[in-house]
Amino acid sequence: MRTFCLALCLFMLTAMAMAEEPEYFDWRGQKLAGQGNYTGAIAYFDKALAQDPSNADVWIHKGDALAANKFYNESLVPYAKALNINRKKVAAWKGLANSYASLGNYEYASAALINATAIDPKNVANLNDAGYYLQIVGKFNQSLVYFDKVLEIEPENQDAIVRKGRSLIATGNVSEAAGLYDQLIVLDPKNKGAYNAKGLALEAEGKLQEARDNYYKALQIDPKYGAAKGNLVHVLLYLKMYEEAMKYLV
């Protein structure tokens, strides 16, 4: 009986010791974060970091919890601390990018994703987003590099095709953009965005009637598609088709 009691006490002491380990606090924090309790999760991550401030993964988990709770500015600090410990943590670069993008700072967001893609050059989502953020800040030629990398890995990636087309139009390569949108329409004949984008490319070339026809096709797929409707009205007015334009202004 005495042996059993000693064994039980030893087990309880071991369990209590384990409960105080940073790994336990991190595990509890991740569990709470998964349940949407970000405030509780952050409290556990802080306990883990108080014992082991050199754990880059826990800093990332804290940053993720802060960002999920929409504390984007505050999330930048733990991501930066994680990177100070290990510059190769792709999740930290991605977290920084997401938070900067949520704050509207696409310059910094693109820089963070460029670092992430240098570490993991096959991550299609990061490559695509890097190109997109570069596009937003007007770095169209640089954005094409990232869209091309996506299409090398996934030649039929529709997001990359659409975004590459926009950058091509912005850099004056309108015919190439129209060809890309033709490719996209073949891949997905019901892609309203492809017809709208092709219309923009044709409009940039001065082919207004062909542009109009593509806007019509987009609206046949989705009559409430606002972007195509606005573009169609613009072209119809330019073509002096006022009565037709009024149908889409009502």
C-alpha positions in Angstrom: 0.0 0.0 0.0 2.8 2.4 0.9 4.5 1.6 -2.4 1.3 2.4 -4.3 0.9 5.8 -2.4 4.5 6.7 -3.2 4.0 5.9 -6.9 0.8 7.9 -7.0 2.5 10.9 -5.4 5.4 10.6 -7.8 2.9 10.5 -10.7 1.1 13.6 -9.5 4.3 15.5 -8.9 5.5 14.6 -12.4 2.2 15.7 -13.9 2.3 19.0 -12.0 5.9 19.6 -13.2 4.9 18.8 -16.8 2.0 21.2 -16.5 4.4 24.0 -15.8 6.5 23.3 -18.9 6.6 25.9 -21.7 5.4 23.2 -24.2 2.3 22.7 -22.1 1.5 26.4 -22.0 2.0 26.6 -25.8 -0.2 23.6 -26.3 -2.9 25.1 -24.2 -2.6 28.4 -26.0 -2.9 26.8 -29.4 -6.0 24.8 -28.2 -7.7 28.0 -27.0 -6.8 29.8 -30.2 -8.4 27.0 -32.2 -11.6 27.6 -30.2 -11.5 31.3 -30.9 -10.5 32.3 -27.4 -7.6 34.5 -28.5 -7.3 36.4 -25.2 -6.9 33.2 -23.2 -4.5 31.9 -25.8 -2.3 34.9 -25.6 -2.1 34.5 -21.8 -0.8 31.0 -22.1 1.7 32.0 -24.8 3.0 34.7 -22.5 3.5 32.1 -19.8 5.4 29.9 -22.2 7.6 32.9 -23.3 8.2 33.9 -19.7 10.0 30.6 -19.2 11.5 30.3 -22.7 11.7 33.6 -24.6 14.0 31.9 -27.3 11.2 29.8 -28.7 10.4 31.3 -32.1 7.4 29.2 -32.7 5.6 30.4 -29.6 6.3 34.0 -30.7 4.7 33.2 -34.0 1.7 31.6 -32.2 1.3 34.8 -30.1 1.4 36.9 -33.3 -1.2 34.8 -35.0 -3.5 35.0 -32.0 -3.1 38.8 -31.9 -3.7 39.1 -35.6 -6.8 36.8 -35.4 -8.1 39.2 -32.7 -7.5 42.1 -35.2 -4.6 43.6 -33.1 -2.5 43.9 -36.2 -0.1 46.5 -34.9 0.5 44.5 -31.8 1.1 41.3 -33.8 4.1 42.8 -35.6 6.2 42.7 -32.4 6.0 38.9 -31.8 6.6 38.1 -35.4 9.7 40.4 -35.4 11.0 38.6 -32.2 10.5 35.2 -33.9 12.6 36.4 -36.9 15.3 37.8 -34.6 15.6 34.2 -33.3 15.3 32.5 -36.6 15.3 34.4 -39.9 14.1 31.3 -41.8 10.7 31.1 -40.2 8.4 31.4 -43.2 5.3 31.5 -40.9 6.7 34.7 -39.3 7.3 36.4 -42.6 3.8 35.3 -43.7 2.3 36.6 -40.5 4.1 40.0 -40.9 2.8 40.2 -44.5 -0.8 39.5 -43.5 -0.7 42.0 -40.7 0.9 44.7 -42.8 -1.6 44.1 -45.6 -4.5 44.3 -43.0 -3.0 47.7 -42.0 -2.9 48.8 -45.6 0.9 48.8 -45.8 1.4 46.8 -48.9 5.0 48.0 -49.4 6.1 46.2 -46.2 3.7 43.3 -46.9 5.3 42.6 -50.2 8.8 42.9 -48.7 7.9 40.3 -46.1 6.5 37.9 -48.7 9.6 38.3 -50.9 11.6 37.1 -47.9 9.2 34.2 -47.4 9.4 33.1 -51.0 13.2 33.3 -51.0 13.1 30.6 -48.2 10.3 28.6 -49.7 10.3 29.3 -53.5 7.6 26.7 -54.3 4.9 28.1 -52.1 2.3 29.2 -54.7 0.1 31.1 -52.3 3.0 33.3 -51.1 4.3 33.8 -54.6 0.8 34.9 -55.8 0.3 37.3 -52.9 3.8 38.7 -53.3 3.0 39.6 -56.9 -0.4 41.0 -55.9 1.0 43.3 -53.2 3.7 44.5 -55.6 1.0 45.2 -58.1 -1.0 47.2 -55.5 2.0 49.5 -54.9 2.6 50.0 -58.6 5.6 47.7 -59.1 4.1 45.9 -62.1 7.3 44.7 -63.7 8.5 43.1 -60.4 5.0 41.6 -59.8 5.3 39.8 -63.2 8.3 37.8 -61.9 6.2 36.3 -59.1 3.2 35.6 -61.3 5.5 33.8 -63.7 6.9 31.7 -60.9 3.4 30.7 -59.9 2.6 29.7 -63.5 5.7 27.7 -63.8 4.5 25.6 -60.9 0.8 25.7 -61.8 0.2 26.7 -65.4 -3.6 26.9 -64.9 -3.6 29.0 -61.8 -6.5 31.3 -62.5 -5.6 34.0 -59.9 -2.1 34.3 -61.3 -3.4 34.5 -64.9 -5.8 37.3 -64.0 -3.2 39.2 -62.0 -0.5 38.8 -64.6 -2.8 40.2 -67.2 -3.5 43.3 -65.1 0.3 43.9 -64.8 0.8 43.3 -68.5 -1.9 46.0 -69.3 -0.2 48.4 -66.8 3.1 47.9 -68.5 1.7 48.4 -72.0 1.7 44.7 -73.1 -2.0 44.7 -73.9 -2.0 42.1 -76.6 -0.2 39.6 -74.4 -2.8 40.3 -71.6 -5.7 39.6 -74.0 -4.1 36.3 -75.0 -3.8 35.4 -71.3 -7.5 36.1 -70.8 -8.3 33.9 -73.8 -6.4 31.1 -72.1 -8.4 31.7 -69.0 -11.7 31.6 -70.8 -10.7 28.3 -72.3 -10.0 27.0 -68.8 -13.2 28.3 -67.4 -15.8 29.5 -69.9 -18.0 30.7 -67.0 -15.4 33.0 -65.5 -17.0 36.4 -65.6 -13.8 38.1 -64.5 -12.0 36.8 -67.5 -14.4 38.4 -69.9 -14.4 41.6 -68.0 -10.6 41.6 -67.9 -10.3 40.8 -71.6 -12.7 43.7 -72.3 -10.4 46.1 -70.4 -7.4 44.8 -72.5 -9.4 45.3 -75.7 -10.5 48.7 -74.6 -6.9 49.7 -73.9 -6.1 48.7 -77.5 -8.9 50.9 -78.8 -11.1 47.9 -79.8 -14.2 49.3 -78.2 -16.8 47.1 -79.9 -14.9 43.9 -79.1 -14.5 45.2 -75.5 -18.3 45.9 -75.4 -19.0 42.3 -76.5 -16.8 40.9 -73.7 -18.6 43.0 -71.1 -21.9 41.7 -72.4 -20.6 38.1 -72.0 -19.6 38.8 -68.4 -23.0 40.2 -67.7 -24.7 37.2 -69.3 -22.9 35.0 -66.7 -23.8 37.4 -63.8 -26.2 40.2 -64.6 -25.4 41.9 -61.3 -21.6 42.0 -61.9 -20.9 45.7 -61.1 -17.4 45.9 -62.6 -18.5 44.7 -66.0 -21.6 46.9 -65.9 -19.6 50.0 -65.2 -17.1 49.2 -67.9 -19.9 48.5 -70.4 -21.6 51.8 -69.7 -18.3 53.6 -70.2 -17.7 52.0 -73.6 -21.4 52.4 -74.7 -21.2 56.2 -73.9 -17.9 56.4 -75.8 -19.6 54.7 -78.8 -22.5 57.2 -78.4 -24.9 54.3 -77.7 -26.7 56.4 -75.1 -30.0 54.6 -75.0 -28.3 51.3 -74.5 -26.1 52.8 -71.8 -29.2 54.0 -69.9 -30.5 50.5 -69.6 -27.5 49.7 -67.4 -27.6 52.9 -65.4 -31.2 52.3 -64.1 
